[in-house]
């Protein structure tokens, strides 16, 4: 019997592609039918201009979208729930246009240069 960690690891890398972007980026673009670059640019602009109340609404909308993406991964792409949660929540700061941490900041720069 596989441990939860092994099960998660297998599911996380089961998506194959010749694209050099992380699988969750490609899957999100398939789900949203919009490029991640366009999404980030648009949301970053809106978030930067928003007042506190509007920022909360934008954050709530992203939370709903993350949940929709998670459900889509489970139902359409046959991900187990743990993998779907990881793939979806790892995009949250990017979907708000806010890079968090040095690695995310580097990925953010890579995406925006494309």
Secondary structure per residue as TSV (DSSP state, phi and psi in degrees):
chain	resnum	aa	ss	phi	psi
A	1	X	-	360.0	132.3
A	2	X	-	-78.8	144.6
A	3	X	-	-73.7	164.9
A	4	X	H	-59.3	-37.0
A	5	X	H	-65.0	-46.2
A	6	X	H	-63.5	-42.6
A	7	X	H	-60.2	-44.6
A	8	X	H	-64.3	-45.5
A	9	X	H	-59.9	-42.5
A	10	X	H	-63.9	-46.2
A	11	X	H	-64.2	-37.0
A	12	X	H	-67.0	-28.5
A	13	X	T	-110.9	10.8
A	14	X	-	-74.7	-14.9
A	15	X	-	-85.0	112.0
A	16	X	-	-98.7	147.2
A	17	X	-	-166.3	158.4
A	18	X	S	-93.7	0.2
A	19	X	-	-75.7	142.9
A	20	X	S	-88.8	-0.8
A	21	X	S	-80.7	154.8
A	22	X	-	-58.0	148.1
A	23	X	H	-58.2	-36.6
A	24	X	H	-66.8	-28.7
A	25	X	H	-66.8	-48.2
A	26	X	H	-62.3	-44.2
A	27	X	H	-65.3	-40.1
A	28	X	H	-62.2	-41.8
A	29	X	H	-63.3	-38.0
A	30	X	H	-65.0	-43.4
A	31	X	H	-64.1	-48.3
A	32	X	H	-85.6	-17.8
A	33	X	T	59.6	33.9
A	34	X	S	-145.9	145.5
A	35	X	-	-68.5	146.9
A	36	X	H	-64.0	-36.0
A	37	X	H	-60.6	-46.8
A	38	X	H	-63.9	-41.1
A	39	X	H	-62.3	-47.8
A	40	X	H	-63.0	-46.4
A	41	X	H	-58.6	-48.0
A	42	X	H	-62.7	-46.9
A	43	X	H	-71.7	-36.8
A	44	X	H	-62.4	-42.8
A	45	X	H	-61.9	-47.2
A	46	X	H	-64.3	-40.1
A	47	X	H	-67.4	-41.8
A	48	X	H	-64.3	-32.8
A	49	X	H	-87.6	-11.2
A	50	X	-	-79.0	148.3
A	51	X	-	-81.0	177.9
A	52	X	H	-58.9	-44.8
A	53	X	H	-63.3	-42.7
A	54	X	H	-67.2	-36.8
A	55	X	H	-61.6	-39.8
A	56	X	H	-63.9	-40.2
A	57	X	H	-64.8	-42.3
A	58	X	H	-62.2	-42.1
A	59	X	H	-63.5	-40.5
A	60	X	H	-65.3	-39.2
A	61	X	H	-64.8	-38.7
A	62	X	H	-67.2	-39.9
A	63	X	H	-58.8	-42.2
A	64	X	H	-65.1	-40.6
A	65	X	H	-66.3	-40.2
A	66	X	H	-60.4	-43.0
A	67	X	H	-65.6	-40.6
A	68	X	H	-62.8	-40.4
A	69	X	H	-64.1	-42.7
A	70	X	H	-60.3	-46.4
A	71	X	H	-62.5	-42.6
A	72	X	H	-60.3	-43.1
A	73	X	H	-59.9	-40.4
A	74	X	H	-71.4	-48.1
A	75	X	H	-78.6	-41.5
A	76	X	T	-93.1	-40.5
A	77	X	S	-100.4	0.6
A	78	X	-	59.9	36.9
A	79	X	-	-77.7	149.8
A	80	X	-	-75.0	160.8
A	81	X	H	-62.4	-39.2
A	82	X	H	-61.3	-44.3
A	83	X	H	-65.8	-41.4
A	84	X	H	-62.6	-42.0
A	85	X	H	-61.6	-45.8
A	86	X	H	-61.0	-49.6
A	87	X	H	-60.5	-42.1
A	88	X	H	-72.7	-51.1
A	89	X	H	-69.6	-23.7
A	90	X	T	-68.3	-13.9
A	91	X	T	-95.6	-6.7
A	92	X	H	-55.6	-52.1
A	93	X	H	-65.5	-34.3
A	94	X	H	-66.7	-39.1
A	95	X	H	-68.3	-21.6
A	96	X	T	-87.0	-8.6
A	97	X	T	80.7	22.9
A	98	X	-	-121.3	100.4
A	99	X	-	-68.9	137.5
A	100	X	-	-124.5	128.5
A	101	X	H	79.6	161.1
A	102	X	H	-68.4	-40.2
A	103	X	H	-67.3	-42.9
A	104	X	H	-63.7	-40.3
A	105	X	H	-59.6	-40.0
A	106	X	H	-66.7	-43.1
A	107	X	H	-62.5	-40.7
A	108	X	H	-57.8	-46.9
A	109	X	H	-61.6	-42.2
A	110	X	H	-61.3	-46.5
A	111	X	H	-62.3	-44.3
A	112	X	H	-71.6	-20.6
A	113	X	H	-80.0	-15.6
A	114	X	-	-74.6	360.0
